[in-house]
Amino acid sequence: MALAAFTEITRDNLRYWQTRLAAASHPEQPALEAHAQGLQRALAFGLQQESNREEALSLALQLAPLIDARGDWLDWTDLFEEARRTALAQGHPLATALHNRLGSLYKSCYRHDDARRAHQAALELSRRSGDLQEEVNALLGLSELEHLRHRYEQAESLARRALQRCREGNLEDTRLAAAHNLLGMIAHNRGDYEEAEKRYRRAIDIWRRLDAGRHCAYALSNLALTLQSQRRLDEALEAIETARPLFEASGAWLSVVNSQLSLGTIHFLRREYSQALLAFSAIDWLKLERLGYEEPLGWTTNNLGNAHLKLGNYTEAAEYLEYSAALWRSLGDGVALGNTIGALAEAYAGAGQPQAALQRFEEAIALLAEHPENAWAGDRKARLQAQKEALERKARA
């Protein structure tokens, strides 16, 4: 095939997908799974062909929401890195947006240092060019990363800057909703559930108005967690039941997993441990493992362990909890690790292994003490301290 003909075929393919994505009522609707390899080839060829680079860069940005929804981050990172390099080399105005999209991919792949560098570069580029939308995206991305590190003061400062820039630029769009949602997450972790609920409901209102179903479902899921923390379990269940069909309609499989985790947690808080175990067991955790989705895998195995713990199945509980703890160590999440190690201590205590239990109580308490800003961590630490002291008294008796 002549080079000119191949270039033309590539251009036609890129434009076909641009048109299809633009025409979809929701960017998640086209089935990425069936066409991923073809799309990747079209993008790779388009980025190599000077006359097709514009279409390839534009298509990459159109694909970003779909990739995010489906969780196909690992399969696309290399291509987005190539797209960013291409845009930077040409001084293309889409370079800023590509930095932000790549930052989001890195974050989802647990490459947080790379994500921070990408969002910081986007922030600098956006301020130079006056691109307010990408400036806000960069601020939100950096705030999310600080939130993941449990650095709530820094996360809140960045999120509030993003919110202020939205107001200054009259950006009544998904960015404004994202800022409120993020501020809700920060308030939740500080134990300010009233503020968290207020922020989530603002985000939900905006995303509903924009017909952004998947994003609205994220905020509903976050709202459910805040309602759970206040033991408003019927309201939490209503929020999850509202979110789930929105996730399913978008094809966001990982989000369906998260809604299943929330459903199981509601049963757990109601002390319906057998129903909780059924809900957690419905999650295909081996698929999560195979695809490398470590965070949802960590919560799934943690929750399976906790359900078995409450049912007195101490051997099964310890197996799941040990697996979960290894994931949290790998991810560097001290709060989640402290929580899981604490449950593991309870499993060893239940199995009649007090020395092993006491060692893990001490480790969990020390881990949770490193995060004084996290209200839930403080409460969990106090409960584990009381259990440790009770076990010590029992051992001395």
N, C-alpha and C positions, 0 to 999 in steps of 0.2 A: 504494500500500500504506500502510495506517495506521501511524503511528509505533509504536504498541503492538505491532502484529503483527510489524513489522520487528525491534523489540527482542527479541521472543520468539524469532524465527528465529535471530537472532544468538546468543542464550543457548543455544539447542538445539545450534547448530553448535559453540560453544565447549565445551559439556559433552560432546558426542560425541567431540571430539578429546582432551579430558581423559581420558575413559574408555578410548579406544583406546590412548593412550600408557601409561596406568597398567596396562593389561592385557598389554602387550607384555613378553615375557620379557627383552628387551633394548631400551633406549630407541632404539637405532639402527634397529630393524627396519622401522617404517612408512616407506613410500617418500615422502620429503619432496619429491622432484623433481616428482612428479605432482600434488601438492596444495599446493605452496608459495604460489601466488598466492591460493588460497582461504583458506589459513591466515592469510596476511598481511592480507587484507581482514577476516577475522573478528576478528583482534586489533585492527586499527585501529578498527573499528566499536565493539568491546567497550570499548576504552579511552575512547571518546567518550561512552559511555552509562553513566550513574551506576550503574544497577542491574546492569550486567554487568562492571563494572571488576574485581571480585574474581575472577571466572572468567578474565578476560583476563590479569590479572597472574599468576595461578597457571599458566595455560597457557604463558605466556612462559617461566617457569622450567622447566616440563616440556620445552619445545622446545630449551632451551639445549644439552643434550648432543648432540642430533641435529644441530643447526646446526654445532656444533664438529666432529662426526665427518665431516660431508659437506663442510665447508669453505665453506659458504655465508655467510661472515661479512659481506661487503659488502652483501648483499641485506637483512640484518636489523638492521643497526646503528641506522638511523633509528627503527625500531619499538621497539627496546630503550631508546633514549634517551627516547622518548615514555613508555614504561612506567615508567622511573625517575622522570621528572618527575611523572607521575601519582601514583606511590606516595609521593614526597616531599611533594607538595602535601597529601596526605591523612594524612600521618604514619603510613603503612601499615607494618606490621612487615616486609613483603617488600622494602622499599626497600633494606635492607642487602644482601640476596642479589642484587637487580637491579644494584646498584653493582658487585658482584664479577663478575657475568656480563657486564656491559657492559665492564668492565675487560679481561676475556678476549677479547671481540670486538675491542676497540681494539688489544690486543697483536697479535692475528692479522692485523689490517689495518695493522700497522706504525705505529700512532699511539701511540707509547710514552709520551709525556708525558700524553696523555689517559688512558691506561691507569693510569699511576701515580696520577693524581688520583682516579680512580674507586676503586682499591683502597685508597688512603689514607682516602678518605671512608668506605668500608665498614669499615675497621679502627676508625675513631673511633666510628661508629654501633654496631658490634658490642660494643665495650667499654662503651658507655653502657647498652646493653640486656642485656648478659650473654649474647649469642649466641655461644657458643664455636665452633660449627661455621663460622659466617661469619667469625669472627676468624681461624681457621686458614686459611680460603680466602683471606682478604686477605693474610695473611703469606706464603702460598705464591705468590700473584700478584705481590707486591712482590719476592720473592726471584727469581722467574723473570725479571723485568725487569732486576734487577741482574746476573743471570747473562748475559743477552743483551748487556749493556754490558761484559762481561768484568771485572766488579767482584766478584771471587770472595769476598773477605773479607766484604763486605756481604751478598752472596747467601747465604753459609753461615750468617751470624749470624741472618738472617731465617728460613731453613729450619730451623735448630736450635730457634728459638723456636716455630715451628709444631709441630715434633716434640715438644717439651716440653709444649705445650698439649694435644696429642693424648693424651699419657700422663697428664696431670693429669685430663683429662676422660674417660679410658677410651674414646677414639674409635678403636676397632679397625676402621676403615673405610677407604674409598678415600683419605681425606686422609692417613692414616698412610703408606699406600703411596706417595702422591705426594711426601711429604716425603723418604722414603728414595730415591726415584727422582731427585729434584732434588739431594740430597746426592751421589748417584752421579755425576750430570753434572758437578757442581763438582769432585769428586775426579778424574774423568777428565781434565778440562781442566788440572788441576794436575799431571797425570802420575802420580797415585797410583792405578794401575789395580787393585791388590789391594783397596783400599777401595771403589773404584767398583763392582767386581764384587760385593762383599759387599752393598752397598746395593741394587744392581739385583736381586739374587736375593731379598732380603727383600721388595722391592716386588712381584716376580713371585709369590712365595708368597701374599702378601695378596690380590692381585688375582685369582689363581686361586681362592682360597677364596671370594671374593665373586662369582665367575663374571663378572668384568668383562673380557671378552675383548679389547676394543680397547685398554684401558689396559695390560693384561698384554702385548699386542703392542708397545706403545710401549717398555716396559721391556726386552723381548726385543731390540728393535732397538738400544736403547742398549747393552745387554750385548754385542751383536754388534760394535759399534764399539770397545768396550774390548778385546774378544778380538782384533779385527783389529790394534789397536795393539800387542798382544803377539805378533803373528804366529801366533796360535792359529786358523788360518784354517778348519780343519775344524769346530771348535766354533762359530766365528762363522757359518759357513754353516748349521749345524744350527739356530742361534738364529733366523736369518732365515727359514728354511723353516718353522719353528714359528710365527713371527709372521705370515707372509703370509696364510694362510687365515683367521686371526682378523681381520685387517684387511678382507679381502674379504667376510667374513660380515657385517661391520658397515656396509658400504657406504662406508667411509672411503677415497675415491679418492686423496686426497693422501698418505695413509699407505701405500697400495700403491706410489705413486711413490717414497716414501722407501725402501721395502723393495727396490725395483728398483735404486735408487742403491746400496744396500748390497751387493746381489748383484754389480753391476758392479764395485764397489770390491774385492770379494774376488778376482774374476778379475784385476783390475789388479795387486793385490799379489802374485798368483801369476805375474805377467808374462804372463798370457794376454790380451794387449792386443786381439786381434781379438774374443774373446768379451766383453771388457769393453765394447768399442765397440758390439757388438750389444745388450748389456743396456741401455746408456745410450740407444741409438737407439730402443729400444722405448718410451721415455717420450714422450708427446705434448707436447713442449715448447711447441709453438704454442698448445695449449690452455691451458697454464700462463700463457703470455703474454697470451692473450685474456681470461682470467679475473682477471688481475692478481696471481697468486701469485708474488711476486718472489723470495722466499727459495728455494723448491724450484727455481724457474727458474734462479736463480743457480748452484745446485749442479749442475743438469743440464747447463747449458752449460759450466760449468767442467770437469766430468768428461768431456764430449764432447771438449773442447779437449785435455785431458790424454791421452786415448786416441789422438787423432789425432797428438799430439806424439810419443808413443812409437812410433807406426807410421811416423813420418817425413813425415807430411802437414802440413808446416809452415804452409802458407797456410790450410788449413781450421782448424788448431789456433788460429792467431792470430785468425781471425774469431770463433770461439766464445769465446775467452778475452777479447777486447776487449768483447764483448757482456756477458759475466759480470762483468767489472770495472766496467762502467757501472752494473750493478745494485747491486753492493756499495757503490759510491760513493753511490748514491741512498739505500741503507739505512743507511749510516754504520757498516758492519762492517769495522773496520780489519784484523782478523785474516784474515777471508776475502779481503779485497781484497789484502792483502800476499801471500797464498798464490797468488791468481790472477795478479797482476802478476809474481810470480816465475816462474810457468809461461810467461807471455807472453815474459819475457826469454829463457827457454830456446828458445822457438819462433823468436824473432828471431835468436838465436845459430845455431840449426840452419839457418836460411834464409840465413846468410851476411851478416847485418846487425849487426856487432859493436857499433857505436856506439849503435844503438837498443836493443840487448840490455843494454849497460852502464847506460844511463839507467834502464831498468826494474829491473835488479838493485838499483840504488841506492835507487829508490823503494820496492821491496818490503822491503828490509832495514830502511829507516827506519820503515816502517809496522809491521812485526813487532816492532821494538825498543820500540814504545810499549806493549807488553803483556807485561811481564816475568813476570806471574803465570801466563801460559799456557805450559805446558811444551811443547806441540806447536809453538807459535809460536817458542819459543826454538830448538828443534831445526831447524825449517824455516829460520829466519834463518841458523843456522850453515851449513847445507847450501848456501844461496844465496850466502853470503859466500865459501865455497870455490869455487863455480862462477864467481863474478865474478872472483876472483883468478886462477883458471886462464885465463879468457878474456883478462884483462889481460896475463898472461905471453905468451899466444899472439899477442896483437896486437903486443907489443914484439919478438917473435922475428923 
